[in-house]
């Protein structure tokens, strides 16, 4: 039974490889394994088990690993120092943009992600839940990515948001014209003065750890990536969108106040409401403390008045007793007692 189950798994895996890649692209070793498995299943399973018992990794030097990773990464940086499109942020918006651009063979795309792990907040649904709800007709994008879902009429539900994120991330990374640089932060925009005005012509980048420690430990100079188009997909967690808009407004690339007058007015209103609320709280606390102090003073006065009245009565009683004693002495002197 174990041999049959193992054989069925091997055959299904081999058939899936044939269906996906085609028989012409199937390697000679895979073809030989498939033929031997069909000819003698028991012998094939026994040989595979023996192979696993004697399994060893191929020898490799650590310096070879370092050279390979360094040369590959530096080659990617040299190749993408000039690119067609730079996408800031590798969340759902950034990856979707890169996926659509990858359909055009002549467009070279560079994605810059500040975090180590791409995907942003799309690995989970709302409020850290796993399911993802998507309104129609956006489900057609899921069909294109081959992401399963449950149809609920006007919307669809993906059982785990990671299915969508892993699917689109795989498609983007498999594209030869798209390169993802994670753990890299965008610090500024590269602007150029043209005949018709100021234009964005790239981004200024640096390692994320360097960007996060500029004020304490690091003062490394950044790098530059030149691009024809820069797309900001930082989302609500990334400040690069607002920072870039303010930067363009300061150099005259955007009209002054357009797009920022209303948000700035709303910000001032929110600030005024916040300060007014805090002022009311402070006044309320002051009035409350004043009332408490007055109450304590009143109680102290009442206690002091009662104590004073009691002492006065006690003094009167003592005086009365002394007078009575004096009268008794006088009587003893004038009236003989037997």
Steps between C-alpha positions, in 0.01 A plus 500: 500500500779742583667428168177560313434830679855617439476400137170682454649818648805476277289439192265789581797734555661392176175538308452850642848594387427366154172690477652828621831497316421275206669177404765680295627692804498200734851404606654167402524390861130565565406309185717205604350497851147509362572211262662285770213569741245385246704188412574369850337699781637292788858520378464871439374568853774283650767688307358833612495392866860385470586834345346685794695286748826593328402861434771765536521863399749590232815659645531877472728757660363790703703745296326373187164578659616852591636565152183376334266711713717811479560482127133431429377788715758747372419398146133573565589841644713583198228387263221691673694820569307623197150359464172585338269491803582515871223379732532606864341235720446128448152471644187399315495824297869491410501132404181539296657792314816297434294203384313707243821665379668160465255420221687750282834345399679829439442650845764452771350528848674547835314452829642652819371368832617634835407188698682170479183313409298630202123495505418780742181441697343272241617175656195522726149634466347777707572511873758221475239257364611255235214523248496760223177649361514642147213674322410414146618547227846497663468120521606486135850587617486198732400283206800626308730409790325163548405581862205292630212675675140456616241689297253690721305687234620860501836406649740210534691369801855366486548261789841650580643828381842339467370305201457821306825655619713192439347450155561853375844513665600181320383631164689826548825339612492250213500783249843571348433872465400562863749527786408531868740674737375436852654648816564815293343835589425803283633813667432764237399566141738571214374812321628655180436840345364461149390744232138472615561500875623271775455125459561194716772288345570240766536430871771524764539168683689357793501188713205494741724448803706802397188714453366403840827590676601824329472697824687256723761285331513531123573780257536301177432675175209363295482364147290617206273311262402692190159425349259640247201450729477475882189341653434544873319198651602548862145481636381643831806376693759662273575873523665519157181601318430808712870586523539482123197721442632764740842477338353557153292789630807663656696496172206613289429168328149508649284813529519648848203401712337275241424170655633611836284802594203296617705237683696777671175675596365173636821453691469844657138434590593170659781670689264773626245243611773302674632806684148615593421156637817498705424852629152392609649202678752721681230751603278217620782355706575844651135558592475153647811553710366837617171343607683226689718756681195710596321194633800401708530853640132503591528164674810617687319818612204298624727270696691796647175678598366190669825450688501867611140479628582184691802661663290804601239279668774308679651825634157611625455172681840532667421856611168387644671224695759738638230745609310221670816390680569857614144540630535175690819623667330824605214311652741279694663807652175666614283205577634248748449140399463220739 
